[in-house]
Amino acid sequence: EIYTLSLHDALPISTISRLKILFASTEYSDRGITPELAAETCTALSNLADHIIVDLPNVSSAANRAVIEASDLVLVVVDREPVCIAVAKEMIRGIQSKTSAPEVGIVIVNRTAIVSPVPIPEIEAELGVLCLGVVPSEPDLCARAQKRRMPLVAFDPESLLGDSIICMTRRLFPATAPPPNTLAHAG
């Protein structure tokens, strides 16, 4: 089954101007999504918006490869544990092995409290890419935002997690990111 995506189907977020979210299935399946369809979708979306963010599943597929190759930047999400860093290194090596490889960076996530996390400079050195953001653990806040069906940055932009995401957005998209204090607090 192939789904037709339309930007008109995107959920407008009234508290953040120019942000729309187009939700996909929460179940992974690339059945029917050919590399050509994935690339065409990226091209169509890029003609409609300044920035497109695609949250890919952590599986290897031809469709994922097509999206990666159509991207300017790929962020690999990395937990601060040695085994996660080793997996990220292999993922980055796979992404960079293609001649049409995009720029690669990492985002550090802290899902749980770790007694002795690997320092960020060591992670950057091991992976050979820069850390473009750090996301602190706030599972209760995430659950509350999800229950309200709101992006966390709109639900509670002043939280540590909301602020981290906003700062990362400004770093990634400096020309189009909203200035400080323009997000309405909806929590």
N, C-alpha and C positions, 0 to 999 in steps of 0.2 A: 504494500500500500504506500503510495507516494502522497505526501501532504503538500499542498500549495501554500506557501507562506506569503503573507501580505503585510506590508508595513501598516496598512490601515487596520489590521487585526491587533496591532501592538497596543498594550495597555498604557494609556497616558498617565504619567505621574504628575498630578497637579502641583505638588509642592516643589518639584524640581523642573524648571523650565527646560525645554528641549530634550527631555529624557523620555524615551518610550521603551517598553520592554516587550519583546516577543517571546513568549514562553514556548518551549518545545516539550516533548514528552519526557517524563522523568525516568522512563524505561529506556535502556540503551538498545538500539537496533539500527543497523545501517542497511537493513533490507530495503531495497528499492532506492537507496541513496547512492548513486554512482559518483565516481570522482568528478565526472563532467557536471552533474547536477549540483554537487557541492561547490565547485568553482563558479558555476553560473549564478548560484545563489549569493555567493560572496560578492561577485561583480555587481549584481542587481542591487544588493543592499548598500554597497559602497557608493553607488550612484545616487542614493537617497539620503545619505547621512555623512557627516564629517568623520565619525568614528564608529566602528562596529566592534563589539566585543562578543566573542563566541566562546562559550564554555564547553570545551570538548571533553568527551569521556576519556578516561585514561586507558584506552585500548588502542592497539595498532590496527588501522584500517585504511583502505585506499581513499575513502571519503575524508577521513581525518587528515591524511597526507595532503590532499588537494586543498583543504582549508588552510593548513599550515603554509603551503607553498604560495597561496594567494594573500598571505598576511605580510604586513610590514614588521610586526613585532609579535613574538610568542613569549608569554610569561609561563614559566613552569612553577607550579606551587610545590613548595618544599617544607616538610616538617623538619624540626631541628634535631632529629635523631640520626645516628650514623647510617642505619639501614635505609632510611628515606633519602638521605643524601646520595648514597650509592645508586639507588634506583633513578633518582633525578639525573645523575651523571650519565647513565645509559640513555635516558630519554633525550637529553641535550645532545649527546653524541649522535644519536639517530637523526635528530632534527638537522644538525649541522652537517651531516654526511652528504646532503644533496647540494648540488651546485646552485639551486635557486632558494637556498635557505634564508629565512628572514633573520633579523636581529633577534637574539634570545636574551632574556633576563629572568630573574627569579623573584618570587614573592614568598617570603617566609611566613608560615602560619604556626601559631602556637595553639594547638588543639587542647593540650593538657599542660599542667605544670610539670616541668622536667627538672629534676634535681640539678643536673649539670648539662645544660644544653650546649651544643656546639656553637661557639661564637660566630657571629655573622661574617667577619673577615675571613675566618677559616673556611666557611662554606663557600664564599665567593672564590677563594683561592683554589679550593678543591674542584669546583665546577667550572671555573674559568669564565664566569659571567657575573655581572653586577646584580646586586639586590636592589630592586626598585620599589619595594614596600615590605612592611611587616604588619601582619594582621594578628592582634591579640585575641586570646580566647574569651569569648563572652557568650556561651551557649544559651543562657537564659534570655539575653537580649535578642539573639537571633530567633529564638522560638517565639518571643512576643511579636517581633516584626513580621515573622512568617504568619502567625495567627491573624494579624491585621492585614495580611496580603500587601505589605508595603516594603519597599527597599529599605534596608536598615539606615541608610544615610538620610532618608526622609523621615523615618520613624524616630530616630534619636541621633541627629548629627553631632550633638555635643558629647556623646559617649566616647570613650577611648577608642572603641572599634570604629564608630562612625567617623571620628576625626582621622583615624589611620587611613580609612578608605578615601576620604576626601583629599588628604595630603598626597596619597598615591596617585589619585586622578589628576591633581594639579601637576605632579611631576611628569606624568605620562602625556598629558594634553594641556600644556601651559597656555596655549593661545585660546582655547575654548572652555577651559574649566571655569566654573562660576567663582567670583571673588569671595573672600571669606564673609561669613555671616549672611549669605543670601539664601540659605536653605531654611525653609520653615520647619519649626519643631512641631511634630505631629504626635508625639508620644505622651 
